[in-house]
């Protein structure tokens, strides 16, 4: 409980920093949980006895909070892992099996992790990382020959590899493999005999991550309808979209009718249909959203008489903002599709 209280206090300090608008969109927090496989443990007693323990596969739970800077994530993590005792055997100075052995091994870890995301344009983002910290371990074991109930806090380290799926601009699912190990902890039996133990484990961990973005701003006035441009070789029609939507609004349909009428009134030329987003959400999510917007506009233009083969359709994601902004800002002028006549 003491460790959980310290972790919650650290999270409260982190949440206080979320009130800074320029940085709020870069913070994240999420619960985690999964499966733990504890490797065979060797316990060397100070009286010369060597015991080997195997453990059943069990569970881990925890939470993490951090800050993302480009492809790097820096986070603090609190986790609890538990494995129930499977078998206990003495291997030195004699061979003895303890069929009545009962117990478990559990630990509270507080880790500082660094994770690097590889943005390769896939639906999921692979990442690798590492962490260091402290782990308070407790060993419980009871047999007819004696008992151990003892704790020790030791240096801990872990290697991380996994994938992240962006479910929305603010929500992501992480699935990781984590190799977690510590320096040798030291315990004592209830009779006072010292024990030098070991700890290394394999973990599958899933976590649901919430990214903190700026709060909703007052709705800006609807962008004005573009005036009819004077005759020129190059014309641009703009169709604006609501945040995180690819639905064409009534104002957008009015712009599309103008663009279709302009195409029909001139020589049949190739036009560009290019989708864009603002800078809230991840680059991968925004790329897919911009492509959906461009395709919706192309479909609507076909319905208004513009042949699909006369259109070059693509998405540019959060690139080429009309209004330059920082990451995470919801700017209506950047949520658009441009219809460009050469």
N, C-alpha and C positions, 0 to 999 in steps of 0.2 A: 504493500500500500504506500510506503514511503516513496518508492520509486515512481509510482503513478502520480503522486502529488507533485513531485519535482517536475515530471514531464508536463503535466497540465499547467504548471506555473510558467514553464518555458514557452508553451503554446500561447499563453495569454500575452506574454511579451511580444511574440511574433505577430499576434493579431493586432496589437496596438500599432505596429508599423504599417498595417494594411490601410490605415486612414490616409496615407500619403498618396495622392492620386497618381503621381507620375510613376509609382512603382507597384501599385496595388495589383495590376493585372499579371504580375510576374510571380506572385506567391501562390502556393498550393498546399493542400492538406488532404489527408485521406486515411481511412482505416485499412487494415490488411489482415490476412489470415491464410493458413494453408497447412501443408503436410511436412512433417519432420522425420528424417531417418538418422538416428544417432549411431555412429560406428561403434564397434566393440571397444569397451573401456578396460584399460589395465590399471589396477589399483595395487601399488607397491607399499606394503606396510613397513613401518620402521622396525618391526620385529622379524623381518625376513619373509613374511608371508606375501605371496603374489596371488591376487584374485582377478579373474576375468569376468566381465559382465556383458551380456547382450541385452538389448532393449527392444521393445515393440515400437513399430512406427506409430507416431502420435501427431500432435497438432502444434501450431504456433499461431499467435494473434498479436496485434500491435497497432501502431499508428505512426504516421510520419508527416512532417511538415517541412517545407523548403522554399527555395527561391530559384527561379530559372533565369539564366542569363545566356541568350543565344542557345547553342546546343548543349550547354552545361546545366546540370541541376545540382544544387548543394542543399542537403537536407539533414535534419535530425530525425532519428528513428528510435522509438521505444518498442521492444518486443518481449513476449513471454513464450518460452518453449518448454514442453513437457514430454517426457517419454517414460512409460512404465517399464519396470524391470521384467526381463524375460527369463534369463538363466544366470546363475552364479556358480562359478567353479573355482576351486583352488588349484593352481598349477605348480606351486612351489611353497614349501619343500616337499609336499606330497600332492597327490591328485585326489581331490574330494569334490563331489557334486552336492549342492545344497538344494534338494528338491522343494524344500519349504520356504525358499527365499521369496520375500516380498519387498516391494519398494518402488521408488521412482527417482528420476533425475530431472530437475527443472532449473530454469534460469531466467533472470530479468536482465536484458541487455539495453544499454543506452549507447547508440552509435552515431557517428558523423559520417555521412556518405557523400561521395562525388560520383555523378552519373553523366555519361556522354551519350547524347542522342545522335544517331546517324539518319539525317533527313535525306532519304534516297528516292522519295516520290512514291513509295508503296502505300497501300491502305493502312499498314501498321508501320511503326517506327522502331527498328532495333536499337538496343542500347547496351552498353557495358559500364561497369563501375566497380568501386571498391569502398570499403568502410573500415573504420577503426573505432574502438571505444572500450567500454568496460562491461563485464558480465558478472552478476552475482549468482553463483551456482549453489544449489543445495542438493546433497545426496542423502537419500533415505534408503536404508537396506536393513532388513530384519531376518535373522535365521535362528535356529536353535542354538547356534554357537555364539551369538552376539548380535549387536546392532550398531548402526551408524546413522546419526542425524546431525549433519554438520554443513556449514556454508563457508564460502570463500569468494572474494571479489578479485577477478583477474583481468588482464588485458585480453581483448577480443578483436578479431579481424574477420572480414568477409569479402568474397569476390561475388560480383553480381553480373548476370547476363539475362536479357529478356526482351520483351516487346511491349509497345504501348499502342493501344487503339484509341483514336479520338472519337468519342461518341457524340460530342457536340463541342461548340467553342469553349465551354467551361468544364466539361466532364470527360475523363479519360479512364480507361481500364488498363492496368499494368499486370503482366504475367511474367514472373521472374524465377530463375534458378539461382539459389544462393548457397555457396559453400561457406559455412560459419564454423569457426574454430577459435580456441583460446590457448593461452599458455597453461601449463599444468596447474590445476587448483590443488589445494591441500586441505584435507579433512581430518577429523579425529573420530575414532570409535567412541562409544559411550564408556569404554574402559580406559580411554586416554591414549590409545595407540595412534600414532600419526600415519596418515595415508597421503601418498603422492598419486594423483589420478591423471586422467587425460580427457579431452573433449574435442570432437570434430563431427560435423553433421552436414547432411545434404537436405536442402529445403526447397519446396515449391511454394511460392507466395503469390497470391493475387491481391491487388489493391485497387480501390476505386478512388480516383484522385479528382478533387474539385479545385479548379483554378479560380482565384479571386479576381474579378474584373471590376471596372468602374461601375457604379450604380447607374440606373437609368436616368438619363437627362431629360429635360423638358423637350417635348416633341418639337422639332424645328419646323418652320413653315415649309409647306410643300414647295419643291423647286419650281420656279416659273417655267411655263411652257416656252421652249425656245422660239424666238421670232423667225419668220420665214427668211432664210438667208438670201442675200442678193445673188444673182446668177454668178456662179463660179465653177471652176473645174472640180473642186473638192468640197463636199458637204458632209457634215457630221450630225446625226440624230442621236439623242441621248434618251435612254429608257432607264428610269431609276427604280430601285427595289427597296422594300422594307428590310430591316435587319434580319439576317439568317433566313431569308426567304428567296425562292425563285419564282414566285407567283407574279404575273404581270398585272399591275394595277390599272384601273380605268384611265388614269392620266397616261400611263405607259402605252395603252392601246391606242390612244389618240395620236401619240407620237409615231407609232408603227403605221397607222393609216397615212400619215403625212409622208413617211419614208416610202411606203409602197406606191403612193400616188406619184411621188417624184421619180421613182424607178420606171413606172409605166409610161410617164410622159416623155422620157428621153430615149436615147439609144440603149439597147440591152448591154449593160456593162457588168463586170464582176464587182461585188461589194464585199466589204469586210464586216463581220459580225463578231465583236470581241467583248467577252464578259470580264467584269472586275468585281472585287469585294473591298470592304474597308479592312483595317488591320486588327480587328478583334478576332480571336480564334487563332488556331495554329496555321502555318503556311500550307500544310498538306490539306487540311479541311477546306481552307479558302480556295485552293486551286480547284478542288472538285465542285465547290459551290459556284465558282465563276463559270465553269464549263456547263453546269446545269442551266444557269441563267442564259448563256449564249444559245444553247440548244432550244430553250423555250421560246426565245425571240425568233429564231430561225423557223420554227414550226409555225408561229403566228404569221410570219411574213409569207410563208407558202400559202397559208389560208387566204392571204390578201392578194395573191396573184404573182408573187415573186418566185421563180423556179429555184429549187434548192441547189441545182447545179450552178447557179449564178452567185452563190454565196460561199465565202471562205469563213468557217465558223471555228473559233477557238476561245480558250479562257486564259487570262493572265493573272488570276488570283489577286493577291494584295499588291501587285506591282503597279507602277505608273499611276499613283494617286493623283486625282484632280486637286485635292487639298492635302498637302503633306501633313502627316500626324505621327505621333509616337505609336509604338505597339500597343494594342488593346483598345484603341479609341474607336468608337462607333461613329463614323462620319458619313452622313447620308449622301454627300456628293460623290463619295468613292464607291458606293454600291450601285453599279450601273452596267448597262451594255451600250457600247458605241456601235452605231451603224454608219460605216464610212463609205462614201461614194468617191471613187478616185478622180 
